[in-house]
Amino acid sequence: MTNGPTRRTILIATGATGAAALVASCGDSGGTGDSAPSLSPGQELATTSDIPVGGGTIFKNEEVVVTQPKDGEFKAFSAICTHQRCTVANVSDGTINCTCHGSKFNITDGSVANPPATRPLPEKKITVDGNSIRLA
């Protein structure tokens, strides 16, 4: 029985450039293993009471984080860190936090509050109708 090349064989054969590319491709994609978000546009994501004022809630399957910077003001951003595509881990003290490498993003606009990320979290479209928060 013959096996394919091992990772070590590939690293030796490809040299430094190929090794760097291979290692980069082995990083955490930040996903949950789902190939696509489980909600389609228009379906309810949460109720307004699910999102704490001054904080937020992460919806990993949908790859979105919803925040409430001020009472009654809801924002949504991608839950995928712009540094190396990890899923953000929590929301606290006014920031969305990625524990993979320490990046933090402001809950008001997704801007970088703490590097190494250099780009803001992309905004996601939501609608708030009564107590229902839906992906737009």
N, CA, C and O atoms as CSV, one atom per row, in Angstrom:
chain,resi,resn,atom,element,x,y,z
A,1,MET,N,N,0.847,-1.180,0.000
A,1,MET,CA,C,0.000,0.000,0.000
A,1,MET,C,C,0.886,1.234,0.000
A,1,MET,O,O,1.824,1.319,0.793
A,2,THR,N,N,0.603,2.194,-0.879
A,2,THR,CA,C,1.393,3.419,-0.935
A,2,THR,C,C,0.547,4.575,-0.465
A,2,THR,O,O,-0.644,4.665,-0.764
A,3,ASN,N,N,1.174,5.443,0.266
A,3,ASN,CA,C,0.502,6.644,0.750
A,3,ASN,C,C,0.980,7.833,-0.053
A,3,ASN,O,O,2.058,7.791,-0.647
A,4,GLY,N,N,0.189,8.893,-0.079
A,4,GLY,CA,C,0.585,10.120,-0.749
A,4,GLY,C,C,1.710,10.792,0.019
A,4,GLY,O,O,2.092,10.330,1.094
A,5,PRO,N,N,2.234,11.861,-0.516
A,5,PRO,CA,C,3.326,12.560,0.159
A,5,PRO,C,C,2.861,13.125,1.499
A,5,PRO,O,O,1.710,13.531,1.658
A,6,THR,N,N,3.771,13.139,2.442
A,6,THR,CA,C,3.455,13.704,3.747
A,6,THR,C,C,3.638,15.214,3.700
A,6,THR,O,O,4.226,15.743,2.757
A,7,ARG,N,N,3.146,15.891,4.694
A,7,ARG,CA,C,3.321,17.337,4.780
A,7,ARG,C,C,4.798,17.683,4.806
A,7,ARG,O,O,5.221,18.668,4.200
A,8,ARG,N,N,5.585,16.873,5.509
A,8,ARG,CA,C,7.027,17.111,5.594
A,8,ARG,C,C,7.661,17.005,4.212
A,8,ARG,O,O,8.493,17.834,3.844
A,9,THR,N,N,7.268,15.984,3.445
A,9,THR,CA,C,7.807,15.824,2.097
A,9,THR,C,C,7.468,17.036,1.241
A,9,THR,O,O,8.315,17.522,0.490
A,10,ILE,N,N,6.252,17.521,1.346
A,10,ILE,CA,C,5.832,18.678,0.565
A,10,ILE,C,C,6.629,19.906,0.982
A,10,ILE,O,O,7.076,20.664,0.122
A,11,LEU,N,N,6.817,20.121,2.281
A,11,LEU,CA,C,7.569,21.275,2.747
A,11,LEU,C,C,9.006,21.229,2.247
A,11,LEU,O,O,9.545,22.255,1.830
A,12,ILE,N,N,9.628,20.070,2.281
A,12,ILE,CA,C,11.011,19.935,1.804
A,12,ILE,C,C,11.078,20.183,0.308
A,12,ILE,O,O,11.990,20.858,-0.172
A,13,ALA,N,N,10.121,19.643,-0.432
A,13,ALA,CA,C,10.141,19.746,-1.886
A,13,ALA,C,C,9.824,21.143,-2.391
A,13,ALA,O,O,10.298,21.532,-3.459
A,14,THR,N,N,9.036,21.903,-1.650
A,14,THR,CA,C,8.609,23.204,-2.148
A,14,THR,C,C,9.508,24.345,-1.719
A,14,THR,O,O,9.402,25.438,-2.276
A,15,GLY,N,N,10.369,24.141,-0.771
A,15,GLY,CA,C,11.250,25.208,-0.328
A,15,GLY,C,C,10.512,26.233,0.495
A,15,GLY,O,O,9.350,26.035,0.849
A,16,ALA,N,N,11.184,27.334,0.803
A,16,ALA,CA,C,10.647,28.346,1.716
A,16,ALA,C,C,9.385,29.004,1.187
A,16,ALA,O,O,8.432,29.204,1.940
A,17,THR,N,N,9.362,29.345,-0.096
A,17,THR,CA,C,8.187,30.028,-0.647
A,17,THR,C,C,6.968,29.125,-0.595
A,17,THR,O,O,5.897,29.544,-0.156
A,18,GLY,N,N,7.126,27.894,-1.040
A,18,GLY,CA,C,6.011,26.957,-1.008
A,18,GLY,C,C,5.595,26.627,0.401
A,18,GLY,O,O,4.409,26.443,0.675
A,19,ALA,N,N,6.566,26.549,1.307
A,19,ALA,CA,C,6.249,26.238,2.703
A,19,ALA,C,C,5.412,27.344,3.313
A,19,ALA,O,O,4.452,27.076,4.035
A,20,ALA,N,N,5.773,28.595,3.024
A,20,ALA,CA,C,5.004,29.717,3.568
A,20,ALA,C,C,3.568,29.683,3.057
A,20,ALA,O,O,2.628,29.938,3.809
A,21,ALA,N,N,3.407,29.369,1.784
A,21,ALA,CA,C,2.062,29.292,1.218
A,21,ALA,C,C,1.281,28.145,1.838
A,21,ALA,O,O,0.094,28.288,2.132
A,22,LEU,N,N,1.937,27.007,2.039
A,22,LEU,CA,C,1.268,25.856,2.629
A,22,LEU,C,C,0.857,26.138,4.061
A,22,LEU,O,O,-0.263,25.819,4.458
A,23,VAL,N,N,1.747,26.731,4.840
A,23,VAL,CA,C,1.431,27.051,6.227
A,23,VAL,C,C,0.287,28.048,6.286
A,23,VAL,O,O,-0.617,27.898,7.109
A,24,ALA,N,N,0.307,29.065,5.430
A,24,ALA,CA,C,-0.772,30.053,5.419
A,24,ALA,C,C,-2.101,29.390,5.103
A,24,ALA,O,O,-3.130,29.778,5.656
A,25,SER,N,N,-2.096,28.397,4.222
A,25,SER,CA,C,-3.354,27.754,3.865
A,25,SER,C,C,-3.861,26.824,4.948
A,25,SER,O,O,-5.005,26.374,4.886
A,26,CYS,N,N,-3.029,26.525,5.944
A,26,CYS,CA,C,-3.435,25.630,7.020
A,26,CYS,C,C,-4.026,26.383,8.204
A,26,CYS,O,O,-4.379,25.765,9.208
A,27,GLY,N,N,-4.140,27.707,8.106
A,27,GLY,CA,C,-4.641,28.507,9.217
A,27,GLY,C,C,-6.104,28.244,9.484
A,27,GLY,O,O,-6.801,27.630,8.677
A,28,ASP,N,N,-6.557,28.717,10.631
A,28,ASP,CA,C,-7.950,28.584,11.030
A,28,ASP,C,C,-8.796,29.486,10.154
A,28,ASP,O,O,-8.578,30.697,10.118
A,29,SER,N,N,-9.740,28.924,9.461
A,29,SER,CA,C,-10.608,29.721,8.607
A,29,SER,C,C,-11.600,30.519,9.429
A,29,SER,O,O,-12.262,31.417,8.908
A,30,GLY,N,N,-11.709,30.198,10.713
A,30,GLY,CA,C,-12.626,30.925,11.567
A,30,GLY,C,C,-14.066,30.476,11.436
A,30,GLY,O,O,-14.930,30.942,12.179
A,31,GLY,N,N,-14.335,29.585,10.511
A,31,GLY,CA,C,-15.695,29.120,10.309
A,31,GLY,C,C,-16.076,28.054,11.320
A,31,GLY,O,O,-15.277,27.657,12.168
A,32,THR,N,N,-17.290,27.611,11.211
A,32,THR,CA,C,-17.787,26.599,12.131
A,32,THR,C,C,-17.885,25.237,11.467
A,32,THR,O,O,-18.393,24.282,12.054
A,33,GLY,N,N,-17.391,25.156,10.230
A,33,GLY,CA,C,-17.511,23.913,9.500
A,33,GLY,C,C,-18.718,23.916,8.578
A,33,GLY,O,O,-18.831,23.053,7.707
A,34,ASP,N,N,-19.619,24.869,8.754
A,34,ASP,CA,C,-20.774,24.984,7.875
A,34,ASP,C,C,-20.320,25.616,6.576
A,34,ASP,O,O,-19.488,26.523,6.591
A,35,SER,N,N,-20.842,25.162,5.468
A,35,SER,CA,C,-20.433,25.710,4.194
A,35,SER,C,C,-21.134,27.023,3.885
A,35,SER,O,O,-20.652,27.792,3.053
A,36,ALA,N,N,-22.245,27.294,4.526
A,36,ALA,CA,C,-22.975,28.522,4.268
A,36,ALA,C,C,-23.754,28.907,5.519
A,36,ALA,O,O,-24.097,28.055,6.338
A,37,PRO,N,N,-24.030,30.205,5.656
A,37,PRO,CA,C,-24.851,30.619,6.791
A,37,PRO,C,C,-26.194,29.897,6.776
A,37,PRO,O,O,-26.725,29.571,5.715
A,38,SER,N,N,-26.738,29.650,7.978
A,38,SER,CA,C,-27.964,28.869,8.072
A,38,SER,C,C,-29.223,29.704,7.899
A,38,SER,O,O,-30.299,29.137,7.706
A,39,LEU,N,N,-29.135,31.012,7.961
A,39,LEU,CA,C,-30.313,31.862,7.773
A,39,LEU,C,C,-30.253,32.521,6.405
A,39,LEU,O,O,-29.180,32.876,5.918
A,40,SER,N,N,-31.388,32.675,5.809
A,40,SER,CA,C,-31.446,33.415,4.561
A,40,SER,C,C,-31.941,34.825,4.874
A,40,SER,O,O,-32.538,35.061,5.924
A,41,PRO,N,N,-31.692,35.752,3.964
A,41,PRO,CA,C,-32.146,37.131,4.202
A,41,PRO,C,C,-33.632,37.184,4.538
A,41,PRO,O,O,-34.442,36.475,3.942
A,42,GLY,N,N,-33.973,38.025,5.491
A,42,GLY,CA,C,-35.357,38.185,5.902
A,42,GLY,C,C,-35.762,37.341,7.094
A,42,GLY,O,O,-36.762,37.639,7.747
A,43,GLN,N,N,-35.005,36.291,7.392
A,43,GLN,CA,C,-35.334,35.465,8.555
A,43,GLN,C,C,-34.844,36.152,9.825
A,43,GLN,O,O,-33.842,36.866,9.815
A,44,GLU,N,N,-35.568,35.923,10.915
A,44,GLU,CA,C,-35.187,36.533,12.185
A,44,GLU,C,C,-33.864,35.965,12.691
A,44,GLU,O,O,-33.669,34.751,12.758
A,45,LEU,N,N,-32.967,36.876,13.043
A,45,LEU,CA,C,-31.675,36.508,13.605
A,45,LEU,C,C,-31.752,36.503,15.124
A,45,LEU,O,O,-31.225,35.603,15.777
A,46,ALA,N,N,-32.412,37.512,15.683
A,46,ALA,CA,C,-32.502,37.663,17.135
A,46,ALA,C,C,-33.649,38.598,17.464
A,46,ALA,O,O,-34.262,39.196,16.581
A,47,THR,N,N,-33.924,38.711,18.749
A,47,THR,CA,C,-34.840,39.749,19.213
A,47,THR,C,C,-33.991,40.858,19.816
A,47,THR,O,O,-32.837,40.637,20.184
A,48,THR,N,N,-34.558,42.028,19.913
A,48,THR,CA,C,-33.794,43.158,20.445
A,48,THR,C,C,-33.319,42.897,21.878
A,48,THR,O,O,-32.273,43.403,22.284
A,49,SER,N,N,-34.072,42.120,22.635
A,49,SER,CA,C,-33.668,41.826,24.015
A,49,SER,C,C,-32.483,40.861,24.085
A,49,SER,O,O,-31.871,40.716,25.143
A,50,ASP,N,N,-32.150,40.195,22.961
A,50,ASP,CA,C,-30.992,39.298,22.921
A,50,ASP,C,C,-29.667,40.062,22.866
A,50,ASP,O,O,-28.611,39.490,23.135
A,51,ILE,N,N,-29.719,41.337,22.522
A,51,ILE,CA,C,-28.502,42.125,22.308
A,51,ILE,C,C,-28.341,43.115,23.457
A,51,ILE,O,O,-29.153,44.032,23.585
A,52,PRO,N,N,-27.317,42.958,24.295
A,52,PRO,CA,C,-27.149,43.860,25.435
A,52,PRO,C,C,-26.726,45.273,25.014
A,52,PRO,O,O,-25.937,45.447,24.086
A,53,VAL,N,N,-27.261,46.268,25.712
A,53,VAL,CA,C,-26.863,47.656,25.473
A,53,VAL,C,C,-25.389,47.801,25.841
A,53,VAL,O,O,-24.960,47.366,26.910
A,54,GLY,N,N,-24.620,48.415,24.945
A,54,GLY,CA,C,-23.182,48.583,25.169
A,54,GLY,C,C,-22.381,47.330,24.854
A,54,GLY,O,O,-21.181,47.274,25.124
A,55,GLY,N,N,-23.032,46.333,24.290
A,55,GLY,CA,C,-22.362,45.069,23.972
A,55,GLY,C,C,-22.875,44.509,22.671
A,55,GLY,O,O,-23.263,45.249,21.768
A,56,GLY,N,N,-22.873,43.193,22.584
A,56,GLY,CA,C,-23.329,42.563,21.360
A,56,GLY,C,C,-23.417,41.061,21.508
A,56,GLY,O,O,-23.064,40.500,22.545
A,57,THR,N,N,-23.892,40.421,20.456
A,57,THR,CA,C,-24.041,38.977,20.410
A,57,THR,C,C,-23.478,38.471,19.088
A,57,THR,O,O,-23.736,39.041,18.028
A,58,ILE,N,N,-22.703,37.391,19.167
A,58,ILE,CA,C,-22.087,36.792,17.985
A,58,ILE,C,C,-22.943,35.617,17.537
A,58,ILE,O,O,-23.317,34.763,18.341
A,59,PHE,N,N,-23.246,35.583,16.251
A,59,PHE,CA,C,-23.979,34.481,15.638
A,59,PHE,C,C,-23.007,33.769,14.704
A,59,PHE,O,O,-22.863,34.130,13.536
A,60,LYS,N,N,-22.339,32.742,15.250
A,60,LYS,CA,C,-21.250,32.075,14.523
A,60,LYS,C,C,-21.712,31.440,13.218
A,60,LYS,O,O,-21.044,31.586,12.195
A,61,ASN,N,N,-22.836,30.742,13.235
A,61,ASN,CA,C,-23.293,30.075,12.010
A,61,ASN,C,C,-23.586,31.060,10.892
A,61,ASN,O,O,-23.379,30.759,9.717
A,62,GLU,N,N,-24.069,32.235,11.263
A,62,GLU,CA,C,-24.397,33.255,10.273
A,62,GLU,C,C,-23.213,34.179,9.983
A,62,GLU,O,O,-23.279,35.017,9.084
A,63,GLU,N,N,-22.128,34.019,10.753
A,63,GLU,CA,C,-20.907,34.829,10.623
A,63,GLU,C,C,-21.207,36.327,10.732
A,63,GLU,O,O,-20.729,37.144,9.944
A,64,VAL,N,N,-22.022,36.650,11.745
A,64,VAL,CA,C,-22.393,38.037,11.971
A,64,VAL,C,C,-22.375,38.326,13.473
A,64,VAL,O,O,-22.666,37.454,14.291
A,65,VAL,N,N,-22.030,39.559,13.813
A,65,VAL,CA,C,-22.120,40.023,15.190
A,65,VAL,C,C,-23.034,41.243,15.186
A,65,VAL,O,O,-22.860,42.165,14.389
A,66,VAL,N,N,-24.003,41.232,16.082
A,66,VAL,CA,C,-24.946,42.354,16.207
A,66,VAL,C,C,-24.637,43.064,17.506
A,66,VAL,O,O,-24.522,42.435,18.557
A,67,THR,N,N,-24.500,44.392,17.430
A,67,THR,CA,C,-24.197,45.191,18.611
A,67,THR,C,C,-25.306,46.204,18.865
A,67,THR,O,O,-26.105,46.524,17.985
A,68,GLN,N,N,-25.325,46.698,20.103
A,68,GLN,CA,C,-26.261,47.763,20.489
A,68,GLN,C,C,-25.446,48.823,21.240
A,68,GLN,O,O,-25.428,48.844,22.471
A,69,PRO,N,N,-24.769,49.709,20.481
A,69,PRO,CA,C,-23.917,50.714,21.128
A,69,PRO,C,C,-24.672,51.613,22.119
A,69,PRO,O,O,-24.165,51.930,23.195
A,70,LYS,N,N,-25.888,52.016,21.737
A,70,LYS,CA,C,-26.762,52.814,22.603
A,70,LYS,C,C,-28.128,52.159,22.600
A,70,LYS,O,O,-28.472,51.430,21.669
A,71,ASP,N,N,-28.899,52.414,23.629
A,71,ASP,CA,C,-30.233,51.833,23.735
A,71,ASP,C,C,-31.032,52.089,22.463
A,71,ASP,O,O,-31.253,53.238,22.081
A,72,GLY,N,N,-31.463,51.015,21.810
A,72,GLY,CA,C,-32.291,51.119,20.617
A,72,GLY,C,C,-31.525,51.278,19.314
A,72,GLY,O,O,-32.144,51.316,18.251
A,73,GLU,N,N,-30.214,51.370,19.357
A,73,GLU,CA,C,-29.386,51.509,18.146
A,73,GLU,C,C,-28.665,50.178,17.884
A,73,GLU,O,O,-27.826,49.754,18.679
A,74,PHE,N,N,-28.996,49.531,16.774
A,74,PHE,CA,C,-28.419,48.223,16.461
A,74,PHE,C,C,-27.537,48.305,15.234
A,74,PHE,O,O,-27.883,48.943,14.240
A,75,LYS,N,N,-26.396,47.651,15.320
A,75,LYS,CA,C,-25.428,47.595,14.218
A,75,LYS,C,C,-25.078,46.129,13.990
A,75,LYS,O,O,-25.200,45.305,14.897
A,76,ALA,N,N,-24.644,45.812,12.780
A,76,ALA,CA,C,-24.212,44.442,12.490
A,76,ALA,C,C,-22.947,44.482,11.640
A,76,ALA,O,O,-22.787,45.326,10.759
A,77,PHE,N,N,-22.058,43.542,11.935
A,77,PHE,CA,C,-20.774,43.449,11.247
A,77,PHE,C,C,-20.455,41.986,10.980
A,77,PHE,O,O,-21.029,41.086,11.594
A,78,SER,N,N,-19.541,41.768,10.066
A,78,SER,CA,C,-19.034,40.421,9.852
A,78,SER,C,C,-18.381,39.950,11.145
A,78,SER,O,O,-17.713,40.730,11.823
A,79,ALA,N,N,-18.569,38.687,11.489
A,79,ALA,CA,C,-17.933,38.112,12.676
A,79,ALA,C,C,-16.589,37.478,12.322
A,79,ALA,O,O,-15.992,36.787,13.148
A,80,ILE,N,N,-16.116,37.710,11.107
A,80,ILE,CA,C,-14.840,37.169,10.660
A,80,ILE,C,C,-13.790,38.264,10.734
A,80,ILE,O,O,-13.884,39.277,10.041
A,81,CYS,N,N,-12.787,38.054,11.582
A,81,CYS,CA,C,-11.728,39.038,11.790
A,81,CYS,C,C,-10.993,39.322,10.478
A,81,CYS,O,O,-10.677,38.405,9.721
A,82,THR,N,N,-10.730,40.585,10.226
A,82,THR,CA,C,-10.047,40.982,8.997
A,82,THR,C,C,-8.547,40.721,9.049
A,82,THR,O,O,-7.863,40.903,8.041
A,83,HIS,N,N,-8.018,40.301,10.196
A,83,HIS,CA,C,-6.591,40.012,10.295
A,83,HIS,C,C,-6.250,38.682,9.638
A,83,HIS,O,O,-5.512,38.644,8.653
A,84,GLN,N,N,-6.791,37.577,10.186
A,84,GLN,CA,C,-6.506,36.266,9.604
A,84,GLN,C,C,-7.723,35.355,9.579
A,84,GLN,O,O,-7.600,34.131,9.625
A,85,ARG,N,N,-8.907,35.971,9.506
A,85,ARG,CA,C,-10.163,35.260,9.274
A,85,ARG,C,C,-10.619,34.329,10.386
A,85,ARG,O,O,-11.364,33.386,10.119
A,86,CYS,N,N,-10.202,34.558,11.604
A,86,CYS,CA,C,-10.763,33.835,12.743
A,86,CYS,C,C,-12.153,34.406,13.025
A,86,CYS,O,O,-12.426,35.562,12.700
A,87,THR,N,N,-13.017,33.613,13.618
A,87,THR,CA,C,-14.301,34.127,14.073
A,87,THR,C,C,-14.060,34.881,15.371
A,87,THR,O,O,-13.368,34.384,16.259
A,88,VAL,N,N,-14.625,36.075,15.485
A,88,VAL,CA,C,-14.456,36.838,16.718
A,88,VAL,C,C,-15.033,36.047,17.885
A,88,VAL,O,O,-15.951,35.244,17.716
A,89,ALA,N,N,-14.482,36.286,19.070
A,89,ALA,CA,C,-14.807,35.427,20.211
A,89,ALA,C,C,-15.838,36.006,21.166
A,89,ALA,O,O,-16.658,35.266,21.712
A,90,ASN,N,N,-15.810,37.333,21.380
A,90,ASN,CA,C,-16.722,37.919,22.357
A,90,ASN,C,C,-16.852,39.411,22.130
A,90,ASN,O,O,-16.117,40.007,21.343
A,91,VAL,N,N,-17.800,39.999,22.837
A,91,VAL,CA,C,-18.022,41.440,22.806
A,91,VAL,C,C,-18.017,41.915,24.252
A,91,VAL,O,O,-18.820,41.460,25.067
A,92,SER,N,N,-17.104,42.836,24.566
A,92,SER,CA,C,-17.047,43.373,25.933
A,92,SER,C,C,-16.362,44.729,25.939
A,92,SER,O,O,-15.542,45.027,25.071
A,93,ASP,N,N,-16.702,45.538,26.916
A,93,ASP,CA,C,-16.081,46.853,27.101
A,93,ASP,C,C,-16.063,47.696,25.828
A,93,ASP,O,O,-15.091,48.402,25.559
A,94,GLY,N,N,-17.142,47.621,25.047
A,94,GLY,CA,C,-17.270,48.454,23.858
A,94,GLY,C,C,-16.516,47.973,22.631
A,94,GLY,O,O,-16.415,48.693,21.637
A,95,THR,N,N,-15.977,46.739,22.696
A,95,THR,CA,C,-15.265,46.216,21.532
A,95,THR,C,C,-15.690,44.790,21.202
A,95,THR,O,O,-16.128,44.027,22.063
A,96,ILE,N,N,-15.543,44.461,19.923
A,96,ILE,CA,C,-15.716,43.104,19.412
A,96,ILE,C,C,-14.310,42.525,19.397
A,96,ILE,O,O,-13.410,43.096,18.781
A,97,ASN,N,N,-14.115,41.398,20.069
A,97,ASN,CA,C,-12.760,40.902,20.322
A,97,ASN,C,C,-12.463,39.586,19.623
A,97,ASN,O,O,-13.237,38.631,19.688
A,98,CYS,N,N,-11.313,39.565,18.950
A,98,CYS,CA,C,-10.814,38.347,18.328
A,98,CYS,C,C,-9.648,37.867,19.181
A,98,CYS,O,O,-8.623,38.543,19.278
A,99,THR,N,N,-9.802,36.715,19.790
A,99,THR,CA,C,-8.766,36.219,20.686
A,99,THR,C,C,-7.654,35.463,19.963
A,99,THR,O,O,-6.678,35.058,20.595
A,100,CYS,N,N,-7.783,35.266,18.653
A,100,CYS,CA,C,-6.716,34.576,17.914
A,100,CYS,C,C,-5.395,35.341,18.011
A,100,CYS,O,O,-4.353,34.754,18.300
A,101,HIS,N,N,-5.445,36.659,17.767
A,101,HIS,CA,C,-4.222,37.463,17.777
A,101,HIS,C,C,-4.395,38.791,18.503
A,101,HIS,O,O,-3.487,39.622,18.492
A,102,GLY,N,N,-5.546,39.001,19.132
A,102,GLY,CA,C,-5.742,40.187,19.958
A,102,GLY,C,C,-6.393,41.387,19.297
A,102,GLY,O,O,-6.468,42.453,19.908
A,103,SER,N,N,-6.865,41.246,18.066
A,103,SER,CA,C,-7.526,42.381,17.416
A,103,SER,C,C,-8.829,42.713,18.129
A,103,SER,O,O,-9.524,41.833,18.636
A,104,LYS,N,N,-9.145,44.018,18.157
A,104,LYS,CA,C,-10.397,44.503,18.737
A,104,LYS,C,C,-10.998,45.523,17.787
A,104,LYS,O,O,-10.287,46.276,17.121
A,105,PHE,N,N,-12.335,45.532,17.740
A,105,PHE,CA,C,-13.068,46.409,16.832
A,105,PHE,C,C,-14.153,47.147,17.617
A,105,PHE,O,O,-14.778,46.572,18.508
A,106,ASN,N,N,-14.373,48.414,17.285
A,106,ASN,CA,C,-15.394,49.221,17.959
A,106,ASN,C,C,-16.794,48.725,17.621
A,106,ASN,O,O,-17.090,48.409,16.469
A,107,ILE,N,N,-17.663,48.660,18.650
A,107,ILE,CA,C,-19.030,48.175,18.437
A,107,ILE,C,C,-19.892,49.183,17.681
A,107,ILE,O,O,-20.953,48.822,17.173
A,108,THR,N,N,-19.460,50.425,17.599
A,108,THR,CA,C,-20.263,51.451,16.930
A,108,THR,C,C,-20.127,51.442,15.419
A,108,THR,O,O,-21.099,51.693,14.707
A,109,ASP,N,N,-18.917,51.153,14.917
A,109,ASP,CA,C,-18.692,51.227,13.473
A,109,ASP,C,C,-17.780,50.129,12.919
A,109,ASP,O,O,-17.484,50.131,11.724
A,110,GLY,N,N,-17.332,49.200,13.752
A,110,GLY,CA,C,-16.479,48.110,13.291
A,110,GLY,C,C,-15.032,48.491,13.048
A,110,GLY,O,O,-14.236,47.666,12.598
A,111,SER,N,N,-14.684,49.747,13.345
A,111,SER,CA,C,-13.306,50.190,13.107
A,111,SER,C,C,-12.335,49.505,14.068
A,111,SER,O,O,-12.725,49.039,15.139
A,112,VAL,N,N,-11.069,49.453,13.667
A,112,VAL,CA,C,-10.046,48.789,14.473
A,112,VAL,C,C,-9.765,49.613,15.726
A,112,VAL,O,O,-9.438,50.797,15.643
A,113,ALA,N,N,-9.896,48.977,16.878
A,113,ALA,CA,C,-9.579,49.614,18.157
A,113,ALA,C,C,-8.221,49.146,18.669
A,113,ALA,O,O,-7.565,49.844,19.442
A,114,ASN,N,N,-7.804,47.954,18.228
A,114,ASN,CA,C,-6.521,47.392,18.654
A,114,ASN,C,C,-6.018,46.460,17.554
A,114,ASN,O,O,-6.728,45.534,17.164
A,115,PRO,N,N,-4.799,46.691,17.044
A,115,PRO,CA,C,-4.237,45.810,16.013
A,115,PRO,C,C,-3.939,44.431,16.590
A,115,PRO,O,O,-4.012,44.259,17.807
A,116,PRO,N,N,-3.608,43.451,15.768
A,116,PRO,CA,C,-2.933,43.587,14.486
A,116,PRO,C,C,-3.833,43.824,13.282
A,116,PRO,O,O,-3.315,44.162,12.218
A,117,ALA,N,N,-5.144,43.668,13.385
A,117,ALA,CA,C,-6.005,43.958,12.234
A,117,ALA,C,C,-5.795,45.402,11.810
A,117,ALA,O,O,-5.602,46.282,12.648
A,118,THR,N,N,-5.834,45.639,10.506
A,118,THR,CA,C,-5.666,46.997,9.987
A,118,THR,C,C,-6.911,47.491,9.266
A,118,THR,O,O,-7.007,48.671,8.927
A,119,ARG,N,N,-7.866,46.595,9.029
A,119,ARG,CA,C,-9.104,46.961,8.343
A,119,ARG,C,C,-10.297,46.732,9.262
A,119,ARG,O,O,-10.281,45.810,10.078
A,120,PRO,N,N,-11.325,47.558,9.139
A,120,PRO,CA,C,-12.519,47.379,9.974
A,120,PRO,C,C,-13.288,46.127,9.594
A,120,PRO,O,O,-13.102,45.566,8.514
A,121,LEU,N,N,-14.152,45.702,10.500
A,121,LEU,CA,C,-15.081,44.615,10.175
A,121,LEU,C,C,-16.107,45.162,9.182
A,121,LEU,O,O,-16.657,46.240,9.409
A,122,PRO,N,N,-16.374,44.453,8.098
A,122,PRO,CA,C,-17.383,44.921,7.153
A,122,PRO,C,C,-18.770,44.961,7.794
A,122,PRO,O,O,-19.150,44.068,8.551
A,123,GLU,N,N,-19.507,46.010,7.476
A,123,GLU,CA,C,-20.874,46.133,7.994
A,123,GLU,C,C,-21.787,45.145,7.282
A,123,GLU,O,O,-21.632,44.887,6.088
A,124,LYS,N,N,-22.735,44.596,8.027
A,124,LYS,CA,C,-23.763,43.716,7.478
A,124,LYS,C,C,-25.094,44.449,7.558
A,124,LYS,O,O,-25.313,45.258,8.460
A,125,LYS,N,N,-25.966,44.166,6.628
A,125,LYS,CA,C,-27.279,44.808,6.598
A,125,LYS,C,C,-28.262,44.022,7.460
A,125,LYS,O,O,-28.412,42.808,7.319
A,126,ILE,N,N,-28.929,44.753,8.359
A,126,ILE,CA,C,-30.001,44.177,9.167
A,126,ILE,C,C,-31.182,45.131,9.140
A,126,ILE,O,O,-31.045,46.308,8.806
A,127,THR,N,N,-32.334,44.605,9.494
A,127,THR,CA,C,-33.506,45.445,9.700
A,127,THR,C,C,-34.041,45.144,11.096
A,127,THR,O,O,-33.990,44.007,11.565
A,128,VAL,N,N,-34.547,46.169,11.740
A,128,VAL,CA,C,-35.163,46.011,13.060
A,128,VAL,C,C,-36.628,46.405,12.893
A,128,VAL,O,O,-36.948,47.540,12.542
A,129,ASP,N,N,-37.500,45.447,13.152
A,129,ASP,CA,C,-38.935,45.664,13.024
A,129,ASP,C,C,-39.569,45.221,14.330
A,129,ASP,O,O,-39.670,44.028,14.617
A,130,GLY,N,N,-39.997,46.206,15.120
A,130,GLY,CA,C,-40.514,45.890,16.445
A,130,GLY,C,C,-39.391,45.318,17.290
A,130,GLY,O,O,-38.369,45.975,17.490
A,131,ASN,N,N,-39.566,44.099,17.789
A,131,ASN,CA,C,-38.528,43.429,18.597
A,131,ASN,C,C,-37.690,42.475,17.774
A,131,ASN,O,O,-36.827,41.792,18.326
A,132,SER,N,N,-37.913,42.402,16.475
A,132,SER,CA,C,-37.244,41.428,15.621
A,132,SER,C,C,-36.070,42.046,14.860
A,132,SER,O,O,-36.204,43.101,14.240
A,133,ILE,N,N,-34.922,41.376,14.917
A,133,ILE,CA,C,-33.749,41.774,14.142
A,133,ILE,C,C,-33.570,40.723,13.052
A,133,ILE,O,O,-33.455,39.528,13.327
A,134,ARG,N,N,-33.551,41.198,11.810
A,134,ARG,CA,C,-33.457,40.285,10.667
A,134,ARG,C,C,-32.279,40.672,9.776
A,134,ARG,O,O,-31.936,41.847,9.647
A,135,LEU,N,N,-31.665,39.650,9.160
A,135,LEU,CA,C,-30.675,39.912,8.130
A,135,LEU,C,C,-31.398,40.499,6.932
A,135,LEU,O,O,-32.453,40.000,6.538
A,136,ALA,N,N,-30.850,41.540,6.353
A,136,ALA,CA,C,-31.502,42.198,5.209
A,136,ALA,C,C,-31.073,41.570,3.892
A,136,ALA,O,O,-31.522,41.997,2.829
